[in-house]
Amino acid sequence: MDFGNMLGSMGVIGFAVMACLAALSVYSVSVILAKFRRFKLAANESHAFVEHFSGLLRAGKFNDAAQSAQQHNRSHVARVVCAGVEELKDNSTNDPDTRVEMVSRALERCSTKTLSEMRNGLGALATIGSTAPFIGLFGTVIGIVHAFQGIASTGSGGVAAVSGGIAEALIATALGIFVAIPAVMAFNYFVGRLESFHIEIQTTSAEFIDFLQKRAHATR
């Protein structure tokens, strides 16, 4: 029995399982490609921004630092630093310690928001990776039931009676695993990248805060 004949003999439930797994596969691949592109751009722009920002920070050129952050708008580090610089520029308090504390809070808020936005879509990958094998298993059960129905309708257990159901069951199992593996691998990869991004944000934010604290102590 070829694949076309198997599809033609497949029941409504079996066909729905296959269609569901196919749709999940397409969605998973689209999320993976979009996230990979987004993370790659973020990493490249952040690397370029951090090198530029360190020099501007040492020179005390906060306006230039803000402009540089806006130019690297796909960088997670630049976005967080920009929030801190804007808070520093808009802050009207005369107490240096209070100013540093408010900038630190602005950096933390923006960091949480930025990482949360970059995490969008990963929950879907985790869900697909954990549920696709069970959907495939459900299709396997439906295929086995189909095979037994073939035996019942023919009154014999020959290959012709069970081949359609068995093929349906095996394909459903394989398709469920095929959908789950890339989703799980991509989820773990992106989670690792997010951890790296978090460290980069923390490192640059700490450098920014340290500079502000040193400048506050120097003005006393």
C-alpha positions in Angstrom: 0.0 0.0 0.0 1.5 3.3 -1.0 1.1 6.6 0.9 -1.7 7.9 -1.3 -3.8 4.8 -0.8 -3.1 4.9 2.9 -4.4 8.5 3.1 -7.4 7.5 1.2 -8.2 4.6 3.5 -7.5 6.6 6.7 -10.4 7.5 9.0 -11.5 11.0 10.0 -9.8 10.8 13.3 -6.5 9.5 11.9 -6.5 12.1 9.2 -7.2 14.8 11.9 -4.2 13.6 13.9 -1.9 13.7 10.9 -3.2 17.2 10.0 -2.7 18.4 13.5 0.9 17.1 13.6 1.6 18.7 10.3 0.3 22.0 11.4 2.3 21.9 14.6 5.4 21.1 12.6 4.9 24.1 10.3 4.2 26.4 13.3 7.2 25.0 15.2 9.6 25.6 12.2 8.3 29.1 11.7 8.9 30.0 15.4 12.3 28.4 15.3 13.4 30.4 12.3 12.0 33.7 13.6 13.6 33.2 17.0 16.9 32.2 15.5 17.0 35.4 13.3 15.9 37.6 16.3 18.5 36.1 18.6 21.3 36.4 16.0 20.6 40.0 15.3 20.4 40.7 19.1 23.7 39.0 19.7 25.5 40.8 16.8 24.2 44.3 17.7 24.8 43.8 21.4 28.4 42.9 20.7 28.9 46.0 18.6 27.1 48.2 21.1 28.9 47.0 24.2 32.3 47.8 22.7 31.1 51.3 21.8 29.3 51.9 25.0 32.3 51.2 27.3 34.3 54.0 25.6 31.4 56.5 25.8 30.8 55.6 29.4 34.4 56.2 30.4 34.2 59.6 28.6 30.9 60.5 30.4 29.1 61.0 27.0 25.7 59.9 28.1 23.9 61.6 25.2 26.1 59.8 22.7 25.5 56.6 24.7 21.7 57.1 24.4 22.0 57.7 20.6 24.2 54.6 20.2 21.6 52.6 22.1 18.8 53.8 19.9 20.8 53.0 16.8 21.2 49.4 18.0 17.5 49.0 18.6 17.6 45.2 18.1 20.1 44.8 20.9 18.8 43.6 24.3 21.7 45.2 26.1 21.3 48.5 24.2 17.6 48.6 25.1 18.2 48.2 28.8 21.1 50.7 28.9 18.9 53.2 27.0 16.3 53.0 29.7 19.0 53.7 32.3 20.4 56.6 30.5 17.0 58.1 29.9 16.2 57.8 33.6 19.5 59.5 34.4 18.8 62.3 32.1 15.2 62.8 33.3 16.0 62.5 37.0 15.8 65.8 38.8 16.9 64.7 42.3 20.0 66.2 43.8 20.9 63.2 45.9 23.5 61.1 43.9 22.7 57.9 45.8 19.0 58.3 45.1 19.8 59.0 41.4 21.9 55.8 41.2 19.1 53.8 42.9 16.5 55.0 40.5 18.7 54.2 37.5 19.3 50.8 38.9 15.6 50.2 39.2 15.0 51.4 35.6 17.7 49.0 34.3 16.1 46.1 36.2 12.6 46.9 35.0 13.7 47.1 31.4 15.8 44.0 31.7 12.8 42.0 33.0 10.5 43.3 30.2 13.1 42.8 27.5 13.9 39.2 28.4 10.2 38.5 28.8 9.5 39.7 25.3 12.4 37.7 23.9 11.0 34.6 25.6 7.7 34.9 23.7 7.1 31.8 21.6 9.3 29.5 23.6 6.3 28.3 25.6 4.7 27.1 22.4 7.9 25.2 21.5 7.9 23.5 24.9 4.3 22.6 24.5 4.8 21.2 21.1 7.8 19.2 22.2 6.0 17.7 25.1 2.6 17.0 23.5 3.5 16.0 19.9 4.6 12.4 20.9 1.4 11.9 22.7 -0.6 13.1 19.7 1.4 10.7 17.6 0.6 8.0 20.2 -3.0 8.7 19.9 -2.7 8.3 16.1 -0.9 5.0 16.8 -3.9 3.8 18.8 -6.3 4.9 16.1 -4.2 3.0 13.5 -4.2 -0.2 15.6 -8.0 0.1 16.0 -8.2 0.6 12.2 -6.2 -2.6 11.7 -8.5 -4.6 14.0 -11.5 -3.2 12.1 -9.9 -4.5 8.9 -9.5 -8.0 10.5 -13.2 -7.9 11.6 -14.5 -6.8 8.2 -12.5 -9.5 6.3 -12.7 -12.3 8.9 -9.0 -13.0 8.5 -5.7 -11.6 9.8 -3.9 -11.4 6.5 -1.5 -8.7 5.6 -4.0 -6.9 3.3 -6.5 -6.6 6.2 -4.1 -5.0 8.6 -1.5 -3.2 6.5 -3.4 0.0 6.2 -4.0 0.3 10.0 -0.4 -0.7 10.9 1.1 1.8 8.4 -1.2 4.5 9.8 -0.1 3.7 13.3 3.6 3.7 12.5 3.5 6.9 10.5 1.6 8.7 13.3 4.3 7.5 15.8 7.1 8.7 13.5 5.5 12.0 12.7 4.9 12.7 16.4 8.6 12.1 17.2 9.7 14.1 14.1 7.7 17.1 15.3 8.8 16.9 18.9 12.6 16.5 18.5 13.3 19.8 16.7 11.0 21.7 19.1 12.7 20.3 22.2 16.2 20.9 20.8 15.3 24.5 19.7 13.7 25.2 23.1 16.8 24.2 25.0 19.0 26.1 22.6 17.0 29.3 23.0 16.8 29.0 26.8 20.6 28.8 26.9 20.9 31.8 24.7 18.5 33.7 26.9 20.7 32.9 29.9 23.7 34.3 28.0 21.7 37.5 27.1 20.7 37.9 30.8 24.4 37.7 31.8 25.3 40.3 29.2 22.6 42.6 30.4 23.6 42.2 34.1 27.3 42.7 33.3 26.7 45.9 31.3 24.2 47.2 33.8 26.6 46.6 36.7 29.3 48.4 34.8 27.0 51.4 34.3 25.9 51.4 38.0 29.5 51.1 39.1 30.5 54.1 37.0 27.6 56.2 38.4 28.5 55.3 42.0 32.2 56.2 41.4 31.1 59.5 39.9 28.7 60.2 42.8 31.5 59.5 45.4 33.9 61.8 43.5 31.5 64.7 43.6 31.0 64.6 47.4 
